[in-house]
Amino acid sequence: MASPLFSRSDLAGPYRLTPQRLAAVEAELSAAAITAVRITLPTKGTRADGFAAIAQALALPAHFGNNFDALYDCLNDQEVVPQSPLVLLIEDTRAFGEEGTDT
């Protein structure tokens, strides 16, 4: 049976969750056998620090370009990130600024 929380891909995108809602989402991800990767970004870091944290959490290759286009490419390359479907739980996106959070 498909997960009701993740049955509508048109609703995919960034969401801000309370700790209680995050726990509920993680439980449903686990029940649906969907891989979730929790990524904690530095609270006082730079954009480069944010991309470094993502690269480390996802074990991206050394040639990862530290930008959103390169991240998109890696997330869509089954040889680089084989988990599918995959949900990224990114904590504290301040390192990317408001524009980066929207991206």
C-alpha positions in Angstrom: 0.0 0.0 0.0 1.4 3.4 -0.9 2.1 5.9 1.8 -0.7 8.5 2.0 1.9 11.1 3.1 4.0 10.6 -0.1 1.3 9.6 -2.6 1.2 13.1 -4.2 4.5 14.0 -5.9 3.0 17.3 -7.0 3.3 18.4 -3.3 7.1 17.6 -3.2 9.3 20.5 -2.0 10.7 22.1 1.0 8.7 22.2 4.2 9.4 23.5 7.7 8.4 21.0 10.3 7.9 21.1 14.1 9.9 18.4 16.0 6.6 16.5 16.5 5.7 16.6 12.8 9.3 15.6 11.9 9.0 12.5 14.1 5.7 11.6 12.4 7.2 12.0 9.0 10.3 9.9 9.9 8.0 7.2 11.3 5.9 7.1 8.0 9.1 7.1 5.9 10.4 4.1 7.8 7.0 2.3 7.5 7.0 2.9 3.8 10.6 1.8 3.4 11.6 5.1 2.0 15.2 6.2 2.6 15.6 9.4 4.6 18.9 11.1 5.1 19.1 13.7 7.9 21.5 16.5 7.1 22.4 19.1 9.7 23.9 22.2 8.2 26.2 24.5 10.1 24.2 27.3 11.8 26.9 29.9 11.2 28.5 28.5 8.1 28.8 29.7 4.5 27.1 28.3 1.5 30.2 26.2 0.8 30.0 24.7 4.3 26.4 23.8 3.6 27.2 22.0 0.4 30.1 20.3 2.2 27.7 19.0 4.8 25.3 17.7 2.1 28.2 16.1 0.2 29.4 14.3 3.3 25.9 13.1 4.4 25.2 11.7 0.9 28.8 10.5 0.2 29.0 12.5 -3.0 32.0 12.1 -5.2 35.0 14.4 -4.7 34.3 16.2 -8.0 30.9 17.4 -6.6 30.6 21.0 -7.7 29.3 22.6 -4.5 26.3 24.3 -6.1 22.6 23.5 -6.6 23.0 22.4 -10.2 25.6 19.9 -9.2 23.5 18.7 -6.3 20.5 18.2 -8.7 22.8 16.2 -11.1 24.0 14.0 -8.3 20.5 13.4 -6.9 19.4 12.3 -10.4 22.3 10.0 -11.0 21.5 6.5 -9.8 25.3 5.7 -9.8 26.0 8.5 -7.4 22.9 8.4 -5.2 21.3 4.9 -5.7 18.5 5.3 -3.1 15.2 5.8 -4.7 12.9 7.2 -3.5 15.0 9.5 -1.2 13.9 12.2 1.2 16.4 14.7 2.5 15.7 16.0 6.0 17.8 19.2 6.1 18.1 21.0 9.4 18.7 24.7 9.5 19.2 26.1 6.0 20.5 29.5 7.0 23.8 28.8 5.4 22.1 29.0 2.0 20.1 32.2 2.7 16.5 32.8 1.7 17.2 32.4 -2.0 19.0 29.1 -1.5 16.3 27.7 0.7 13.8 28.4 -2.1 16.1 26.7 -4.6 
